[in-house]
Amino acid sequence: MHRSAAKTFFAALCAISLTGALSACSILSPEISPVATDPAAPKDTSVADSSSSFRPVMATGEPGAALRVLESYYVRDADITQALDDAKALINTTVAVGYADVLEEFPNIADQFLALDCSIPLEDRSPQVDNPAEPLVACDVDGMRKYLLAPTEIGSSSLTSVQTVNRDGYWAITLEFTDDGAQALKAVTSRLTNFPEARSPLADSPDADLAWLGLSSESAFKQLAIVGNALVLSAPQVMSPIPDGVIDISGSFTEESAEELAELLSD
């Protein structure tokens, strides 16, 4: 895995639009561009063995393991136990807004999320098992954020093409999906688009005791995580349905960083 490319990817993406474009957080301003029908000088990358998959985000928070963080806050075991119970209840309440069925089938996902420690080096972490039929707790590529992800909606075999293209001096990466992948992409982006603007219960609570969790005050339910090797490469927000199975990734890419990202997506 090319960590530099993954970092570029994570920094560049913000939102998925109706055009099939990913809104790029460039150094100037967010930008949404349509997918070119005849891209200039495309460079194809084989995706026969791609491990990239797509999962909806159920929750996201600060990277540290809850117990280790709480031990720096509290001395008494009873306080730590109570804080862990409160944190678990908050996460379950948040997840239940959009994924009550997942929570019912996998009641221990909050415990797994709280236990995950993304602040330690990647090589020192326990390997994460990426079972597409089950939720996944995962770190981002920089270890700066951790995610609680729903079961896989679009598998790696659905990605058929990765191209780097230069459009008027700006480098971009275009992803294309199989027919089944395109249908799955349309379905999941339509569902995420129609999620209510739910907020984490923490956002409206005057009690700041759980602020250490770092749960986003805005709903994470409109995010679709792109996962590779059990790491979150990016979690862009879905702005509208993607109807045609083509996603355009644009941003502040150089030719080199775009090619590195394309290779990462193809690994």
Residue pairs with C-beta under 8 A, 6 or more apart in sequence:
1 228
1 229
1 231
1 264
1 267
2 260
2 263
2 264
3 141
4 257
4 260
5 257
5 260
5 261
5 263
5 264
6 141
6 228
6 231
6 233
6 261
6 264
7 141
7 142
8 251
8 253
8 257
8 260
8 261
9 141
9 233
9 234
9 249
9 261
9 264
10 140
10 141
10 142
10 232
10 233
10 234
11 25
11 251
12 24
12 25
12 26
12 234
12 249
12 250
12 251
12 252
12 253
13 22
13 23
13 24
13 25
13 234
13 236
13 249
13 251
14 22
14 23
14 24
14 25
14 30
14 236
14 237
15 22
15 23
15 30
15 32
15 236
15 237
15 238
15 239
16 22
16 23
16 189
16 224
16 236
16 237
16 238
16 239
16 240
16 242
16 247
17 23
17 32
17 239
17 240
18 239
18 240
18 241
18 242
18 243
19 32
19 33
19 34
19 35
19 248
20 34
20 35
20 242
20 243
20 244
20 245
20 246
20 247
20 248
21 32
21 33
21 34
21 35
21 247
21 248
21 250
22 236
22 247
22 248
22 249
22 250
23 30
23 31
23 32
23 236
23 237
23 239
24 30
24 31
24 249
24 250
24 251
24 252
25 251
26 251
26 252
27 252
31 250
32 239
33 167
33 172
33 248
33 250
34 248
35 174
35 246
35 247
35 248
36 165
36 167
36 174
36 248
39 163
39 165
39 167
39 174
40 165
40 166
40 167
41 165
41 166
42 163
42 164
42 165
42 174
43 163
43 164
43 165
43 259
43 262
44 161
44 162
44 163
45 162
45 163
45 164
45 259
45 262
45 263
45 265
45 266
46 266
47 159
47 160
47 161
47 162
47 265
47 266
49 266
49 267
50 156
50 157
50 159
50 162
50 265
50 266
50 267
51 156
51 228
51 229
51 267
52 156
52 159
52 226
52 227
52 228
52 233
52 265
52 266
52 267
53 130
53 132
53 152
53 154
53 155
53 156
53 226
53 227
53 228
54 152
54 153
54 154
54 185
54 188
54 224
54 225
54 226
54 227
55 136
55 149
55 150
55 151
55 152
55 153
55 224
55 225
55 227
56 99
56 149
56 150
56 153
56 188
56 192
56 221
56 223
56 224
56 225
57 147
57 148
57 149
57 150
57 220
57 221
57 223
57 224
57 225
57 235
58 94
58 95
58 98
58 99
58 102
58 109
58 135
58 148
58 149
58 150
58 220
58 221
59 91
59 94
59 95
59 113
59 147
59 148
59 215
59 220
60 145
60 146
60 147
60 148
60 215
60 216
60 220
60 223
60 235
61 113
61 145
61 146
61 213
61 214
61 215
61 216
62 69
62 145
62 146
62 212
62 213
62 214
63 117
63 118
63 119
63 139
63 143
63 144
63 145
63 146
64 117
64 118
64 119
65 114
65 115
65 116
65 117
65 119
66 83
66 84
66 87
66 114
66 115
66 213
67 80
67 84
67 114
67 115
68 117
69 212
70 79
70 80
70 83
70 84
70 212
71 80
73 83
73 212
74 80
74 83
83 209
83 210
84 114
86 209
86 210
87 110
87 114
87 210
87 213
88 110
88 111
88 114
90 200
90 201
90 202
90 210
90 213
90 215
91 110
91 113
91 114
91 148
91 213
91 215
92 103
92 110
93 201
94 200
94 201
94 202
94 215
95 102
95 103
95 109
95 110
95 148
96 103
97 198
97 219
97 221
98 195
98 198
98 219
98 221
99 150
102 109
102 135
102 150
102 151
103 109
106 134
106 135
109 135
109 137
109 148
110 148
112 135
112 137
112 148
113 137
113 146
113 148
116 137
116 138
116 139
116 146
117 125
118 125
118 139
118 140
118 143
118 144
118 145
118 146
119 143
120 143
121 143
122 139
122 143
125 139
127 230
128 136
128 137
128 138
128 230
129 230
130 136
130 138
130 227
130 229
130 230
132 151
132 152
132 155
133 151
133 152
134 151
135 148
135 149
135 150
135 151
136 147
136 148
136 149
136 227
136 230
137 146
137 147
137 148
137 149
138 146
138 147
138 149
138 225
138 227
138 230
138 231
138 232
139 145
139 146
139 147
139 231
139 232
140 146
140 147
140 231
140 232
140 233
140 235
141 231
141 232
141 233
145 232
147 225
147 232
147 235
149 225
149 227
149 232
152 227
153 184
153 187
153 188
153 224
154 177
154 181
154 184
154 185
154 188
155 181
157 178
158 177
158 178
158 180
158 181
158 184
158 185
159 175
159 176
159 177
159 178
159 181
159 265
160 176
160 177
160 178
160 181
161 174
161 175
161 176
162 173
162 174
162 175
162 262
162 265
162 266
163 173
163 174
163 176
163 262
164 171
164 172
164 173
164 255
164 258
164 259
164 261
164 262
165 171
165 172
165 173
165 174
166 172
166 255
170 250
170 253
171 253
171 254
171 255
171 257
171 258
172 248
172 249
172 250
172 251
172 253
172 258
173 248
173 249
173 250
173 253
173 258
173 261
173 262
173 265
174 246
174 247
174 248
174 249
175 246
175 247
175 248
175 249
175 265
176 245
176 246
177 184
177 185
177 245
177 246
178 245
179 245
181 245
182 244
182 245
182 246
183 245
185 242
185 245
185 247
186 241
186 242
186 243
186 245
188 224
189 224
189 238
189 240
189 241
189 242
190 241
192 221
192 222
192 223
192 224
192 238
193 222
193 238
193 239
193 240
193 241
195 219
195 221
195 222
196 219
197 218
197 219
198 219
198 221
199 217
199 218
199 219
200 215
200 216
200 217
200 218
200 219
202 210
202 211
202 213
202 215
202 217
203 217
203 218
220 235
222 237
222 238
222 239
223 235
223 236
223 237
223 238
224 235
224 236
224 238
225 232
225 233
225 234
225 235
226 232
226 233
226 234
226 235
226 236
226 265
227 233
228 264
228 265
228 267
229 267
233 264
233 265
249 261
253 261
